Amino acid sequence: MVITDEDCLAETLAFNKEFEAAAASSPAGDETPDAATLAALRRNRLGGDTPPVRLPQGQDRVIAGGVRVRAFLPHRVDGVYLHFHGGGWVFGSADGQDERLWRLAEQTRLAVVSVEYRLAPEHPFPAGPDDCEAAARWLVDHAAAEFGTQRLLIGGESAGAHLSVTTLLRLRDRHGITGAFRGAHLLFGPYDLSMTPSQRSFGSKRLLSNTDTLRRTYGLFTPGMEAEQRRDPEVSPLFAGLAGLPPARIVVGTHDPLRDDSLFLAQRWQAAGAPVQLGVVAGAMHGFTLFPLTITEREARRQRDFLSGTGR
């Protein structure tokens, strides 16, 4: 059976409708959570009461003076993919996607190193970016000895995509390192924490993320900052100079409040001189790759193709 683009769109829009209806029956969570509530939300995030599957192929390590990572090594290693998980800098963990990351490692012949960066609000900006920078710098220095390769790639989802870009900029600006990472795979990231037009206009639609949840998340990650302060390139990479960055694949759905972030970043990235593949997924909401949809399968294939073929 041939699945057409129209079939994909119909499936995706139907899923969005079901997701929004289910979300409408649960509390909106308008207040900043206290410590106990936050702990419960972290336990139940996207998985109900069932914790994520931890595979024996995952290796927990401590690197770079104390940064924790989870590594997946296939039988043959042709490169290393440095991965930053999503979750709004508040949720998520390096062991939250073991099955997906191990499958990616096997299919691309990449060692996958996922970083357990510190989370807000206990550890607000710049703690998480500091950990990601330290892990990347460690990999630049030690990949050849540890993994037998110097072919490095970087990427992540949502907040992890933001951290991928800020890490590349920190390597360039603080350490003079460009070219070490040969490709960046960026899924539906927030790149302007002062809020792009699509963030501000998305409204209250409960499709995993919306205008209000983004505002609350930015408040937890960058407490005390006003919109103008969040335009600092250290916080919002859309305002940074992007010269010297590697080829990128930037992906976002049309029903994502962060749509403009990816569209604007792709334009600026390409204008700075690096090749960009822009994937705009019709009907897709924020975080669509978390769900069993045809577009998720398609995106997984395209991610594998990009990571397998980039930087050789």
C-alpha positions, 0 to 999 in steps of 0.5 A: 500500500502506498502512503501518500502525502495526503494520507500522512496529513489526514493521519497527522491532523486526526492525531492532533485533534485527539491529542488536544481533546485528551489534553482538554480533560486534564488540568492546564497547570498554569502555575509554576510547579513546586518541588514535589509537583515537579518531581511527579511531573518528571516521573510521569512525563510522557510515559505515565507511571511506566519508566522509560526502558533502559537497554543494557546497550547503554553505558553510563559514564562520567566525563569532562570533570563530572558531566554524566552521559549515556553512550551507545556503541554499535559493533562498527563505529564510523562517527560520533553523534553528540545528542541533547534530549528535549524537555524544555530544559526542565524535563527529560534525561539521557536514558529517556530514549534508549530504544530510539538512540540504540536503533539510531546507533545501529543503523547509522554506525554512529556511537551516540553520546547523550548528555545528562545536562543539569535541569532547571529550575534547580539549575537555571541558565547557564548550567545546562549549556555549560554541561553541553559545552563541556561534553562537546569539548571533551569529545573534540579532544578525546573522540579519536582515542575513545571511539576511533574516529574524529567524525563528529555530529551534533543534534537534539530535539526541542530544548536539545536543538537549542543546546546544540546550536548554543554549544556550536557557538560556544565552541567557536567563540570561547575556544576557536573551534570550528569544523570539529562537528561536521553536521547538526540535526535540529528538531523543532528547537526554540531559538528566540526565547524573547518569542518569535511571532509564531510563538506569540500568536499560537495561543492556548491550543494544547498540542504539547506546547503553546504560548503559555507553556513556552513563557513558563518554561523560559521563566524556569530556564532564565529566571528574572530575565525580561524579553530584551535580556533573552535576546542575548545571543548566549540565550537566543542563538537566532540573534548570533552570528552563524558563520563557521557552523556546519551543514544542518538539517532543521525540522519543524511542523506547521502546527508547532508554535516554534515554527518561525524559529526553525524557518528564521534559523534556516534562512540565517544559517544558509546566509552565513554560508553553510548548507541547510536542509529544511524539513517543514512537516505538514500538520505536525505539532511540537514533539511529533517524533515522540508519537507513532505516526507515519511522519515519525517513521519518515522523519527517522529515515531522513535523520538517519540519511543525514547523519549517515551521509554528512561529514564523510 
